[in-house]
């Protein structure tokens, strides 16, 4: 058998390797049981935070600075009264990539829906993550009227 016979199969095998795949990894989110400790730098924005008390639903939109090299792109979410993450959708954010002159941030947008305990008032809200290049980051509320993140020592 010649080397040529192995070449196509070898290329197919290499093509299936995840480290060659340049598409963004699946973004995941997890609820944290307590607020984060101090030590985070800003690394994105919470553009909007909508609370529907009647439905017990919190909808969050924003963007993060997770780069494609981060092996597990995971957002840690702390919110008073949060019971479960119902959905997480990744969105393109060409505006962020252009403004920061960083094409790695093209897929940095997200929308998260969180189930709240009935009658809960959200008084503390934090989203953090750890990026391979940027390190530990905290998303900053976009407007002064949004619920802020109160960290712990």
C-alpha positions as CSV (number, residue, x, y, z in Angstrom):
1,X,0.0,0.0,0.0
2,X,1.4,3.4,-0.9
3,X,1.6,6.6,1.2
4,X,-1.0,8.2,-1.0
5,X,-3.6,5.8,0.3
6,X,-3.1,6.9,3.8
7,X,-3.1,10.7,3.1
8,X,-6.8,11.3,2.6
9,X,-7.7,9.3,5.7
10,X,-5.1,11.1,7.7
11,X,-6.5,14.5,6.5
12,X,-10.0,13.4,7.5
13,X,-8.7,12.4,11.0
14,X,-6.9,15.7,11.4
15,X,-10.0,17.6,10.2
16,X,-12.0,16.1,13.1
17,X,-9.6,17.4,15.8
18,X,-11.2,20.1,17.9
19,X,-8.0,22.1,18.1
20,X,-8.2,22.7,14.4
21,X,-11.8,23.9,14.6
22,X,-11.9,27.7,14.5
23,X,-15.6,27.9,15.3
24,X,-16.5,29.3,18.7
25,X,-16.8,26.8,21.5
26,X,-20.2,26.3,23.1
27,X,-20.8,29.0,25.7
28,X,-22.1,27.7,29.0
29,X,-23.4,29.4,32.1
30,X,-23.6,28.2,35.7
31,X,-25.3,29.6,38.8
32,X,-22.9,30.4,41.6
33,X,-24.1,29.9,45.2
34,X,-22.4,33.1,46.5
35,X,-21.1,36.3,45.1
36,X,-17.5,36.4,43.7
37,X,-14.6,37.4,45.8
38,X,-12.7,40.6,44.9
39,X,-9.9,40.4,42.3
40,X,-11.8,40.7,38.9
41,X,-11.1,43.3,36.3
42,X,-13.8,44.5,34.0
43,X,-14.2,42.4,30.9
44,X,-17.5,43.1,29.1
45,X,-20.9,44.6,29.7
46,X,-24.3,43.8,31.0
47,X,-26.2,45.8,28.4
48,X,-29.7,45.1,29.8
49,X,-31.2,43.4,32.8
50,X,-35.0,42.9,32.6
51,X,-37.0,41.5,35.5
52,X,-40.5,40.1,35.1
53,X,-41.6,39.6,38.6
54,X,-45.0,38.1,37.5
55,X,-43.3,35.4,35.5
56,X,-40.3,35.0,37.8
57,X,-38.0,35.7,34.9
58,X,-34.7,37.6,34.6
59,X,-33.5,38.3,31.0
60,X,-29.9,39.5,30.7
61,X,-28.2,40.7,27.5
62,X,-24.6,41.7,27.1
63,X,-21.1,40.8,25.9
64,X,-18.0,39.2,27.3
65,X,-14.2,39.1,26.6
66,X,-13.8,35.3,26.3
67,X,-11.4,34.5,23.5
68,X,-11.6,31.4,21.3
69,X,-8.6,29.8,23.0
70,X,-10.4,29.5,26.3
71,X,-11.0,25.8,26.6
72,X,-14.3,26.1,28.5
73,X,-16.1,29.4,27.9
74,X,-18.2,29.6,31.0
75,X,-20.1,32.4,32.6
76,X,-20.5,32.2,36.4
77,X,-23.8,34.0,37.4
78,X,-24.7,35.1,40.9
79,X,-28.2,36.6,41.4
80,X,-30.2,36.9,44.5
81,X,-33.3,34.6,44.1
82,X,-31.9,32.7,41.0
83,X,-33.2,29.1,40.8
84,X,-32.1,28.0,37.3
85,X,-30.7,29.1,34.0
86,X,-33.5,28.5,31.5
87,X,-31.6,29.4,28.3
88,X,-28.4,30.9,27.0
89,X,-28.0,32.1,23.4
90,X,-24.8,33.3,21.9
91,X,-25.0,36.4,19.5
92,X,-22.7,38.1,17.1
93,X,-21.4,41.5,18.3
94,X,-19.7,43.1,15.3
95,X,-20.0,46.4,17.2
96,X,-17.8,45.1,20.1
97,X,-15.2,43.6,17.7
98,X,-15.0,46.8,15.7
99,X,-14.9,49.2,18.7
100,X,-12.2,47.1,20.5
101,X,-10.4,46.3,17.2
102,X,-10.4,42.6,18.2
103,X,-12.0,40.1,15.8
104,X,-11.9,37.4,18.5
105,X,-14.8,39.2,20.1
106,X,-17.2,38.9,17.1
107,X,-19.2,36.1,18.9
108,X,-19.1,37.8,22.3
109,X,-22.8,38.6,22.7
110,X,-25.2,36.6,24.8
111,X,-28.8,36.5,26.1
112,X,-29.5,34.6,29.3
113,X,-32.9,33.8,30.8
114,X,-32.9,32.9,34.5
115,X,-35.8,31.5,36.6
116,X,-36.3,33.5,39.8
117,X,-37.9,32.4,43.1
118,X,-41.4,33.8,43.3
119,X,-41.5,37.3,44.8
120,X,-37.7,37.7,44.8
121,X,-36.2,41.2,44.4
122,X,-32.8,41.0,42.6
123,X,-30.5,43.0,44.8
124,X,-27.2,41.6,43.8
125,X,-26.3,40.4,40.3
126,X,-22.8,39.3,39.1
127,X,-21.4,37.7,35.9
128,X,-17.8,36.6,36.0
129,X,-15.6,34.4,33.9
130,X,-11.9,33.4,33.6
131,X,-10.3,33.8,30.2
132,X,-7.1,32.2,29.0
133,X,-5.6,35.6,27.9
134,X,-7.6,38.2,29.8
135,X,-7.7,36.4,33.2
136,X,-10.6,36.7,35.7
137,X,-13.2,39.2,34.5
138,X,-16.4,40.8,35.7
139,X,-19.1,42.2,33.4
140,X,-19.9,45.8,34.1
141,X,-23.5,47.1,34.3
142,X,-24.1,49.3,31.3
143,X,-26.3,51.9,33.0
144,X,-26.2,53.4,36.6
145,X,-29.8,52.1,37.3
146,X,-28.9,48.4,36.8
147,X,-28.5,46.1,39.8
148,X,-24.8,46.1,40.8
149,X,-22.5,43.2,41.8
150,X,-21.6,43.3,45.5
151,X,-18.5,41.2,46.0
152,X,-17.3,39.4,49.1
153,X,-13.9,39.4,50.9
